[in-house]
Amino acid sequence: MITITIVRNVEKAIIRFTVSGHAFYDDPGKDIVCAGVSAVTIGAVNAIEKLTGLEPRAVSESGWLQAEAPLSADPRRNDQVQLLLEGMVVALESIEESYGKHVKIKVTFAEKGG
């Protein structure tokens, strides 16, 4: 199962997300669930960098991705980052709705300073 953890701060802004595991919906290379989750999450990281000019800290390995939302002194750019991340969450929720046996989204809140 793919587990997606969305970490929000006290203002409910997304500060980071982690994707771990494999869907096992189909054979590797044919697994549309893994491909969908990968496309949405990696696409969000790439979109943040390309559209805002801010670079998320991201680490990726087979079956694992963690990315932190970049912060800017410009509140407008931070709002753009959040819009892209919230769009990612909506797309992931759509995948979870259709393939809930293979994808689970958890939302947590960071401790102070987290």
TIROKE-179306 format. One record per residue (C-alpha): x, y, z; residue in one letter; chain. Coordinates in nm, 3 decimals, always signed. Layout:
% residues N
[[X; Y; Z]; "A"; "A"]
...
END
This chain:
% residues 114
[[+0.000; +0.000; +0.000]; "M"; "A"]
[[+0.111; +0.356; -0.070]; "I"; "A"]
[[+0.089; +0.579; +0.235]; "T"; "A"]
[[+0.087; +0.954; +0.183]; "I"; "A"]
[[+0.140; +1.170; +0.488]; "T"; "A"]
[[+0.057; +1.539; +0.461]; "I"; "A"]
[[+0.203; +1.749; +0.743]; "V"; "A"]
[[+0.038; +2.082; +0.815]; "R"; "A"]
[[+0.130; +2.362; +1.053]; "N"; "A"]
[[-0.109; +2.527; +1.300]; "V"; "A"]
[[-0.231; +2.761; +1.022]; "E"; "A"]
[[-0.315; +2.446; +0.822]; "K"; "A"]
[[-0.052; +2.522; +0.555]; "A"; "A"]
[[+0.122; +2.217; +0.411]; "I"; "A"]
[[+0.482; +2.216; +0.530]; "I"; "A"]
[[+0.588; +1.877; +0.394]; "R"; "A"]
[[+0.462; +1.549; +0.259]; "F"; "A"]
[[+0.592; +1.194; +0.244]; "T"; "A"]
[[+0.497; +0.914; +0.007]; "V"; "A"]
[[+0.605; +0.561; +0.094]; "S"; "A"]
[[+0.535; +0.209; -0.019]; "G"; "A"]
[[+0.407; +0.045; -0.334]; "H"; "A"]
[[+0.048; +0.003; -0.448]; "A"; "A"]
[[+0.084; -0.357; -0.575]; "F"; "A"]
[[-0.214; -0.289; -0.800]; "Y"; "A"]
[[-0.033; -0.453; -1.093]; "D"; "A"]
[[+0.313; -0.569; -1.195]; "D"; "A"]
[[+0.594; -0.312; -1.177]; "P"; "A"]
[[+0.589; -0.103; -1.492]; "G"; "A"]
[[+0.216; -0.165; -1.536]; "K"; "A"]
[[+0.094; -0.030; -1.202]; "D"; "A"]
[[-0.131; +0.265; -1.285]; "I"; "A"]
[[-0.182; +0.350; -0.917]; "V"; "A"]
[[+0.192; +0.386; -0.850]; "C"; "A"]
[[+0.231; +0.578; -1.174]; "A"; "A"]
[[-0.055; +0.812; -1.086]; "G"; "A"]
[[+0.071; +0.888; -0.736]; "V"; "A"]
[[+0.424; +0.939; -0.867]; "S"; "A"]
[[+0.308; +1.169; -1.146]; "A"; "A"]
[[+0.098; +1.382; -0.911]; "V"; "A"]
[[+0.358; +1.415; -0.633]; "T"; "A"]
[[+0.669; +1.458; -0.846]; "I"; "A"]
[[+0.470; +1.686; -1.075]; "G"; "A"]
[[+0.379; +1.905; -0.777]; "A"; "A"]
[[+0.744; +1.935; -0.671]; "V"; "A"]
[[+0.844; +2.023; -1.029]; "N"; "A"]
[[+0.556; +2.270; -1.065]; "A"; "A"]
[[+0.656; +2.454; -0.747]; "I"; "A"]
[[+1.009; +2.496; -0.876]; "E"; "A"]
[[+0.912; +2.594; -1.230]; "K"; "A"]
[[+0.616; +2.819; -1.152]; "L"; "A"]
[[+0.733; +2.991; -0.833]; "T"; "A"]
[[+1.109; +2.982; -0.874]; "G"; "A"]
[[+1.135; +2.831; -0.525]; "L"; "A"]
[[+1.307; +2.497; -0.479]; "E"; "A"]
[[+1.143; +2.242; -0.250]; "P"; "A"]
[[+1.380; +2.022; -0.055]; "R"; "A"]
[[+1.298; +1.678; -0.190]; "A"; "A"]
[[+1.452; +1.335; -0.150]; "V"; "A"]
[[+1.339; +1.040; -0.358]; "S"; "A"]
[[+1.421; +0.670; -0.365]; "E"; "A"]
[[+1.234; +0.371; -0.497]; "S"; "A"]
[[+0.900; +0.369; -0.320]; "G"; "A"]
[[+0.972; +0.681; -0.116]; "W"; "A"]
[[+0.952; +1.060; -0.161]; "L"; "A"]
[[+0.970; +1.335; +0.096]; "Q"; "A"]
[[+0.937; +1.701; +0.008]; "A"; "A"]
[[+0.931; +2.018; +0.216]; "E"; "A"]
[[+0.743; +2.328; +0.106]; "A"; "A"]
[[+0.988; +2.611; +0.040]; "P"; "A"]
[[+0.934; +2.943; +0.214]; "L"; "A"]
[[+0.975; +3.286; +0.061]; "S"; "A"]
[[+0.985; +3.636; +0.205]; "A"; "A"]
[[+0.715; +3.711; -0.054]; "D"; "A"]
[[+0.373; +3.603; +0.084]; "P"; "A"]
[[+0.234; +3.583; -0.271]; "R"; "A"]
[[+0.486; +3.315; -0.365]; "R"; "A"]
[[+0.406; +3.121; -0.047]; "N"; "A"]
[[+0.038; +3.134; -0.145]; "D"; "A"]
[[+0.130; +2.997; -0.489]; "Q"; "A"]
[[+0.322; +2.709; -0.328]; "V"; "A"]
[[+0.023; +2.628; -0.109]; "Q"; "A"]
[[-0.216; +2.638; -0.404]; "L"; "A"]
[[+0.000; +2.390; -0.594]; "L"; "A"]
[[+0.027; +2.162; -0.289]; "L"; "A"]
[[-0.348; +2.178; -0.222]; "E"; "A"]
[[-0.407; +2.087; -0.587]; "G"; "A"]
[[-0.177; +1.789; -0.536]; "M"; "A"]
[[-0.384; +1.680; -0.234]; "V"; "A"]
[[-0.709; +1.702; -0.434]; "V"; "A"]
[[-0.559; +1.485; -0.710]; "A"; "A"]
[[-0.430; +1.232; -0.453]; "L"; "A"]
[[-0.771; +1.221; -0.283]; "E"; "A"]
[[-0.924; +1.135; -0.620]; "S"; "A"]
[[-0.680; +0.845; -0.657]; "I"; "A"]
[[-0.752; +0.733; -0.299]; "E"; "A"]
[[-1.126; +0.744; -0.367]; "E"; "A"]
[[-1.090; +0.511; -0.666]; "S"; "A"]
[[-0.810; +0.288; -0.534]; "Y"; "A"]
[[-0.851; +0.301; -0.155]; "G"; "A"]
[[-0.720; -0.053; -0.110]; "K"; "A"]
[[-0.388; +0.064; -0.253]; "H"; "A"]
[[-0.354; +0.427; -0.137]; "V"; "A"]
[[-0.407; +0.587; +0.203]; "K"; "A"]
[[-0.371; +0.957; +0.285]; "I"; "A"]
[[-0.300; +1.067; +0.641]; "K"; "A"]
[[-0.293; +1.428; +0.760]; "V"; "A"]
[[-0.094; +1.525; +1.067]; "T"; "A"]
[[-0.010; +1.852; +1.232]; "F"; "A"]
[[+0.347; +1.948; +1.315]; "A"; "A"]
[[+0.446; +2.023; +1.668]; "E"; "A"]
[[+0.552; +2.381; +1.734]; "K"; "A"]
[[+0.854; +2.466; +1.524]; "G"; "A"]
[[+0.794; +2.154; +1.315]; "G"; "A"]
END
